[in-house]
Amino acid sequence: MNSPYSKHFDIDTAITYLTTPGSGLLSRETKQWRAQRDQEFHDSNTTLREQQGAALDSCRNTLGQFFNCPGNNVFLSSCFSFAFNALLAGLPKHYKVLLLNNDYPSVNFPTIITGFEHSFVTMDEQLEANILDAIATFKPDVLILSIVQYISGLKIDLSFIQELKHQHPELLIIGDGTQFLGTDLFDFNTSGFDAVLSSGYKWLMAGFGNGFILLNDRLKEILYADVQKNYSYLNNQWMNKSVVQLCFEPGHLDTLAHGTLQRSLMQFQQWGYAETVSYTQDLVAQARVELANRGLLLDSIINRRPQSNIFNIQINPNNFQLLMDEGIKCFPRGTGIRVGFHLYNDHADLEKLLHIIDTKTN
């Protein structure tokens, strides 16, 4: 079955684009909007500069509606990493933090160097049980993890997060959604997460320079609590902004970049986001069966129920150049080759990948 969405993307017929985990494609409509807006913005007669605040508020509201988070709890950022570092800076320094071993470096590294007492959870097919064991022994204040792992594609069971919050309501749960948002339905308000942060350049297909933070009210009060108590010393020109907003959004934001994110979300809505999720999940399920039948999946993936859009195919990473020469856009990660299936992919892409693996790789 051909993808009903591929017609919206400029993909060379010789290319099988399976590297969305590295960077997603922009739709033709989004690129056209960017070009038109950029041209207008640099016209000396434009009023777009005066509309900066309204444009960013509109983006926040679109994000809030899309992921079911109040607009005043949505904050914009240039990328996940900047936002995450700002979040870490606002947490009480005595908090104990639980991390996943070998999680995304931009998650673990800044947490460690910030000086939080921390411990690691083993990442394998028993991940959720490992987290419960670590909580019982380490007694953390915060759990920080990527919802989908960037190397293996391992995906946390989202129903587990909900139950975990029910069992441990005082535990703060913070998620990196960069490899997840855009692949599945997500309701932040009911998710169990206290914060989810993301860049927009992967599965949200929004290009670089944009990211965002979704917060709940409890964490919003905890962050920079000491500064919030002494807010009165700040210059009056900032009194229309909260401390949290000033810390997450300290300078000028790029309205072109965040407008691109908003346009991409609006296009998801036009297509019917649930329909795009259903389409890609069907394709991912087919890929899982074919790769599993060939013995090409990690044990930590094949023995689990939750499945992300990412696969680490267990062939020699030295086959990377061969695959690229055959037009398969992918990337070597860990012990294999990482691929990902998004809405512009279809069964023909999967068949081409499998044929090359079956006939040409070693």
C-alpha positions in Angstrom: 0.0 0.0 0.0 1.3 3.4 -1.0 1.5 6.1 1.7 -1.4 8.5 1.4 0.9 11.2 2.8 4.0 10.8 0.6 2.6 13.1 -2.1 3.1 16.0 0.4 6.9 15.4 0.5 9.7 16.0 -2.0 11.4 12.6 -1.9 13.6 11.5 -4.8 12.4 8.3 -6.3 15.9 6.8 -5.8 15.7 7.5 -2.0 14.2 5.4 0.7 14.1 7.8 3.6 14.4 5.8 6.8 16.4 8.3 8.9 13.6 10.3 10.6 15.2 9.4 14.0 18.0 11.7 12.9 16.0 14.4 11.1 12.5 14.4 9.7 11.4 15.8 6.4 9.4 19.0 6.0 6.2 18.7 3.9 6.0 20.7 0.7 3.3 22.9 2.2 5.4 23.7 5.2 8.4 24.6 3.0 6.3 26.9 0.9 4.9 28.6 4.0 8.5 29.1 5.3 9.7 30.6 2.1 6.8 33.0 1.8 7.0 34.1 5.4 10.7 34.5 5.4 10.5 36.8 2.4 7.7 38.8 4.0 9.6 39.1 7.3 12.6 40.7 5.6 10.5 43.2 3.7 11.0 46.6 5.3 7.2 47.3 5.1 6.3 44.2 7.1 4.3 44.2 10.4 5.5 40.7 11.3 8.1 42.0 13.8 5.4 43.8 15.7 3.3 40.5 15.8 6.1 38.5 17.4 4.3 38.0 20.8 1.0 37.1 19.2 2.7 34.6 16.9 4.5 32.8 19.7 1.3 32.8 21.8 -0.5 31.2 18.9 2.2 28.5 18.7 1.9 27.8 22.4 -1.9 27.5 22.1 -1.6 25.1 19.2 0.9 22.9 21.1 -1.4 23.0 24.2 -4.4 21.9 22.2 -2.5 19.2 20.3 -1.1 17.6 23.4 -3.8 18.6 25.9 -1.7 20.9 28.1 -2.9 24.4 29.3 -1.4 27.1 27.1 0.1 28.9 30.0 2.1 25.7 30.9 3.6 25.5 27.4 7.0 27.1 27.0 9.0 27.5 23.8 12.7 26.8 23.3 15.2 26.5 20.5 15.7 22.8 21.2 15.2 20.1 23.8 18.7 20.5 25.3 18.4 24.2 26.1 15.0 23.6 27.7 16.2 20.6 29.7 19.2 22.4 31.1 16.9 25.2 32.2 14.7 22.7 33.9 17.6 21.1 35.7 18.7 24.5 36.9 15.4 25.1 38.5 15.1 21.8 40.4 16.0 21.7 44.1 19.7 20.7 44.3 19.0 18.1 47.1 16.8 16.0 44.8 17.8 12.5 44.0 17.5 11.6 40.3 16.9 8.2 38.7 18.2 7.8 35.2 18.3 5.0 32.6 21.7 3.6 31.8 22.8 4.6 28.3 19.9 7.0 27.8 20.4 9.9 25.4 23.6 11.8 26.3 21.7 15.2 26.3 19.5 13.7 29.1 22.1 12.0 31.3 25.2 14.1 30.9 23.7 17.5 32.0 21.9 15.8 34.9 25.2 14.2 36.2 27.4 17.3 35.8 24.8 19.5 37.5 25.6 17.5 40.6 22.4 15.7 41.5 22.8 12.5 43.4 21.8 9.9 40.9 21.5 6.2 40.2 21.0 4.2 37.0 18.4 1.7 35.9 19.4 -1.2 33.6 17.8 -0.8 30.2 16.6 -4.2 29.0 13.3 -6.0 28.3 12.4 -5.8 32.0 12.8 -2.0 32.1 9.6 -1.2 34.0 10.3 -3.8 36.7 13.9 -2.5 36.9 12.5 1.0 37.5 10.2 -0.2 40.3 13.1 -2.0 42.0 15.3 1.1 41.7 12.6 3.3 43.2 12.2 0.9 46.1 15.9 1.0 46.9 17.2 4.4 45.8 14.0 6.3 46.7 14.5 9.1 44.1 12.7 12.4 43.9 12.8 12.5 40.1 12.7 10.0 37.3 14.1 11.3 34.0 14.0 9.2 30.8 13.6 9.3 27.1 10.1 8.0 26.1 11.7 6.3 23.1 15.4 5.3 23.2 17.5 6.9 20.3 19.7 3.8 19.7 17.5 0.8 20.2 14.0 2.3 19.7 13.0 0.8 23.1 9.8 2.5 24.2 8.6 2.9 27.8 5.2 1.5 28.5 3.0 4.6 28.8 0.4 2.8 30.9 3.2 2.0 33.3 4.0 5.7 33.7 0.4 6.4 34.6 0.4 3.6 37.1 3.7 4.7 38.5 2.4 8.2 39.1 -0.6 6.7 40.8 1.6 4.6 43.1 4.1 7.3 43.7 2.3 10.7 43.4 5.3 12.6 44.9 7.8 11.3 42.3 8.4 13.8 39.6 8.5 12.1 36.2 10.2 14.0 33.3 10.3 12.7 29.8 12.3 13.5 26.6 9.7 13.2 23.9 11.9 14.0 20.9 11.9 10.4 19.5 8.2 9.9 20.4 6.0 12.9 19.8 4.6 12.7 16.3 4.4 8.9 16.3 1.6 8.2 18.7 -1.4 9.9 20.4 -0.4 11.7 23.6 -2.5 13.4 26.2 -0.1 15.2 28.5 -2.8 15.9 31.2 -3.5 12.2 31.8 0.0 10.8 30.9 1.5 10.8 34.4 4.4 12.9 33.3 5.1 16.2 35.2 7.1 17.5 32.2 7.7 16.4 28.7 10.3 18.3 26.6 11.0 17.9 22.9 12.7 19.3 19.8 10.6 19.5 16.7 13.0 18.4 14.0 12.4 14.7 14.0 8.9 13.0 14.0 7.1 16.4 14.2 8.7 17.3 10.9 9.3 21.0 11.9 13.0 21.6 11.1 15.6 22.9 13.4 15.5 25.8 15.9 12.3 24.9 17.7 11.4 22.9 20.8 9.0 23.1 23.7 8.2 22.1 27.3 4.9 20.9 28.6 4.6 21.3 32.4 2.0 20.5 35.0 1.1 22.9 37.8 3.0 21.1 40.5 6.3 21.1 38.8 5.8 24.7 37.6 5.6 25.7 41.3 8.7 23.7 42.2 10.9 25.1 39.6 13.0 28.1 40.7 10.8 28.2 43.9 13.3 30.4 45.8 13.4 32.9 43.0 9.7 32.9 42.7 9.4 33.9 46.3 11.6 37.0 45.7 10.1 37.9 42.3 9.5 41.5 43.4 13.1 42.5 42.9 12.9 41.9 39.1 12.6 44.9 36.9 9.0 46.0 36.3 9.2 45.5 32.6 9.2 41.7 33.1 6.3 41.6 35.5 4.0 40.3 32.8 6.1 37.1 32.7 6.6 34.5 35.3 10.0 33.4 36.6 9.6 30.0 34.9 8.9 31.7 31.6 11.9 34.0 32.0 14.1 31.0 32.6 12.8 28.9 29.8 12.4 31.8 27.3 15.2 34.2 28.3 15.8 35.8 24.9 14.2 36.3 21.6 12.6 33.3 20.0 12.6 32.6 16.3 9.1 33.1 15.0 10.0 31.4 11.7 11.2 28.3 13.5 8.3 28.1 15.9 5.9 29.0 13.1 7.2 26.0 11.2 6.4 23.8 14.2 2.9 25.3 14.4 2.3 24.7 10.7 3.5 21.1 11.0 1.1 20.4 13.9 -1.7 22.1 11.9 -1.0 19.8 9.0 -1.2 16.8 11.2 -4.6 18.0 12.3 -5.7 18.5 8.7 -4.7 15.0 7.8 -6.3 13.6 11.0 -3.5 12.9 13.5 -5.1 9.7 14.7 -5.2 8.5 11.1 -1.5 9.2 10.6 -0.7 7.3 13.8 -2.8 4.3 12.7 -1.1 4.3 9.3 2.4 4.3 10.6 1.7 1.8 13.4 0.4 -0.6 10.8 3.6 -0.2 8.8 5.8 -0.5 11.9 3.9 -3.7 12.9 4.7 -5.2 9.4 8.4 -4.2 9.8 8.6 -5.8 13.2 7.3 -9.1 12.0 9.6 -9.2 9.0 12.7 -8.2 11.0 11.9 -10.5 13.8 11.4 -13.4 11.4 15.0 -12.8 10.2 16.4 -12.6 13.7 17.4 -9.0 13.2 16.0 -7.4 16.4 17.5 -6.9 19.8 16.3 -9.1 22.6 15.3 -6.0 24.5 12.9 -5.2 21.7 11.5 -8.5 20.6 10.6 -9.6 24.1 8.6 -6.4 24.8 5.1 -5.3 23.8 5.5 -1.5 23.3 7.0 -0.8 19.9 8.3 2.5 18.7 8.8 3.6 15.1 12.6 3.0 15.4 14.4 -0.3 14.8 18.1 -1.1 15.3 18.6 -3.8 12.7 21.2 -6.2 13.9 23.5 -6.3 10.8 27.1 -5.3 10.8 27.3 -1.5 11.0 29.9 -1.6 8.3 27.0 -2.2 5.9 26.0 1.5 6.4 27.7 2.7 3.3 26.3 -0.2 1.2 22.8 0.8 2.3 23.4 4.4 1.6 24.7 3.6 -1.9 21.5 1.7 -2.5 19.5 4.8 -1.6 18.5 3.7 2.0 18.9 6.7 4.3 19.8 5.2 7.7 22.5 5.5 10.4 24.8 3.2 12.3 24.0 3.1 16.0 25.2 0.7 18.6 25.6 -2.8 17.3 23.5 -2.3 14.2 21.9 0.1 11.7 19.1 2.4 12.9 16.0 3.0 10.7 12.7 4.5 11.4 9.3 4.5 9.6 7.2 7.6 9.4 4.0 8.6 7.6 5.8 9.3 4.2 7.1 5.7 4.2 5.2 2.7 2.8 5.4 -1.1 2.3 7.6 -0.6 -0.8 10.2 1.1 1.4 10.1 -1.9 3.7 10.4 -4.4 0.9 13.4 -2.5 -0.6 15.2 -2.5 2.7 14.5 -6.2 3.3 15.6 -7.2 -0.2 18.9 -5.4 0.2 19.5 -7.0 3.6 18.6 -10.4 2.3 20.7 -10.2 -0.8 23.6 -7.8 -0.3 24.6 -7.4 3.3 26.9 -9.5 5.3 
